[in-house]
């Protein structure tokens, strides 16, 4: 039904299909049965935006790399988790991509935001260049925290989506901080500070007044990213049940992480295996047509997804959630509180109403290159570094 595409490195593709199992399959908050809903599972997976290495795109920064093969896998995973947030924001979780079917404009607006060119909001060009401010040279490997910090900064310029992006540091989600961020009716700071990017709004096909109108609403849709370290060199199995529950929540955006220095975008699980999209195949860069539509088949993984044992997961990850409304956020908080009562499930992070006194400064979230906190957090969250602190049991 879903043959492997020629662009995919079939040597990396171990599994032809889902196992015949009574265990439910969870994909980003949706529960499926392999026996009765196999086509629905595959359609859900295929509908996710799949970003892989590309070659022959315009040089990053004008003189830099024209391919991200070998170094861009975590950047591509960051694009995938953020693209899922934009799909939920503009198309809804029930939206499906069907090959050959004419898609709505909003779909192409979302896809255009990730195309490999300098004026797309979340392009590899923007991520790589914004990463320089986080101390990462172009072509250097990112950890989950770095890509999350960069995406947060880039989202400021995306007035069409008008997202509130919060990165919960120190394994702590502070509800008061998130409410203050999402209930803010003030236009995004910095959105007008970059006039060079104003053409992006038109490039992405959006009416100019959309951002202004939506910024005046009471709750900005929330993208919540939580960088975590779940063990020393391998994942502590006490966290596995909690991690599984994250994929069961309707707010789930999945998880970015992988094996050491090899990033994957995890979208669900079945039994003791994680289900993921793999960016490690190189495809030619895609050029938009004059009409703004894209040949889009290479952005959808049209074969059954990869799987790996949860026990093989590198302990450095970032978990993502999307709360479109305040009610979604309140529901998420309730689910996290209930999760703390599940036997044998060690909490991966703490949910608190107010900022604990041991937090040195809320502005640590706005990392600057000369910040000692930024250096400390980068060492903590990038798996290529060994200098980190372990979550205590």
Secondary structure, DSSP 8 states (H G I E B T S, - for coil): -----TTS-GGG---SS----SS-EEETTEEE-HHHHHHHHHHHHHHS----EEES---GGGTS-SB-TTT-HHHHHHHHHHHHHHHHHHT-TT----TTS---HHHHHHHHTTSSSTTSTT-HHHHHHHHHTTT--TT----HHHHHHHHHHHHTT-TTT--EEEE--TTEEEHHHHHHHHS--S--TTTTS-GGGTHHHHHTT--TTHHHHHHTSS---EEEEEEEE-SSSS--GGGHHHHHHHHHSTTEEEEEEEETTEEEEEEEEETTEEEEEE--SEEE-----TTS----GGGS--S--EEEEGGGS-SEEEEEEEESSHHHHHHHHHHHHHHTTSTT---SSEEESS--TT---GGGGS--TT-HHHHHHHHHH-TT---------
